[in-house]
Amino acid sequence: MDAFTTLTGVVVPIDRSNVDTDAIIPKQFLKSINRAGFGPNLFDEWRYLDKGAPDKPNDGRPVNPDFVLNQPRYRHAEILLARENFGCGSSREHAPWALVDFGIRAIIAPSFADIFYGNAAKNGLLLVTLSAAEVDQFFADCKATAGYQLTVDLAAQRVVSPNGESFSFEYSAGLKHRMLNGLDDIGITLQRAEVIRDYEIRRQVEAPWLFSDV
């Protein structure tokens, strides 16, 4: 996965609490286990006025003009602003896949669902937890300013507003290491590739019958 260090990007506000994973990527799109290609169906039931399907092209579908992702000012957003308990509901890695595939690299909210939090970190999506009052301020500033941008600095664990005001956030040291170095579960394992190879060679000598073709 791509490493996350510092990001300055346009902010898109999703002004709803308890946004669940079925809203993020509806269940009919879960058949694929390929991480790519889910972005066009992110928030499908809110973005479009008809029902989407995996084999249905999105070109020509009627869009909901009132939904924020369909508004030109937010079309290239990289930071999502949300309310409490974002990512609740069933566990599905497709939710962070869809967000990242769309172009979202960070989400700022007062709280997140625990399973979604872990799934996001494993897929290069940074979740930033700030106070409800701080998030309220960002919502107000974002809605009042076209092209509103924030800077998210993971190394310093802070969010910086356009006027230079800084907001610190907590983040797990283990997850931070993963994000800064672009390491998913496979990447973490491959850091020990030499040790794993040495073990396999040693086991073939110690227990050759385990590797017999007979």
Number of C-alpha atoms within 10 A of each C-alpha: 16 14 16 22 17 16 17 16 20 21 29 27 21 17 13 12 16 17 21 19 23 23 18 22 26 19 14 11 18 16 9 12 10 10 15 13 13 23 20 16 23 26 21 23 18 20 20 18 13 13 11 17 14 13 7 9 10 15 7 6 14 12 16 16 13 10 13 17 20 15 13 11 16 19 15 17 21 22 26 20 22 26 21 21 19 27 28 21 16 14 16 17 20 28 27 30 26 22 25 22 18 20 16 24 24 22 23 26 23 20 21 23 19 13 15 24 19 15 19 23 19 21 24 26 25 25 23 23 19 19 14 14 10 14 19 18 10 21 19 11 15 19 13 10 10 13 17 19 22 21 19 28 17 21 13 11 17 19 22 16 17 12 7 10 9 14 14 16 16 11 14 8 9 8 17 19 14 22 24 16 17 19 23 19 11 10 14 13 11 13 11 10 12 10 10 13 11 10 11 12 10 12 14 13 10 10 10 10 11 10 10 8 5 5
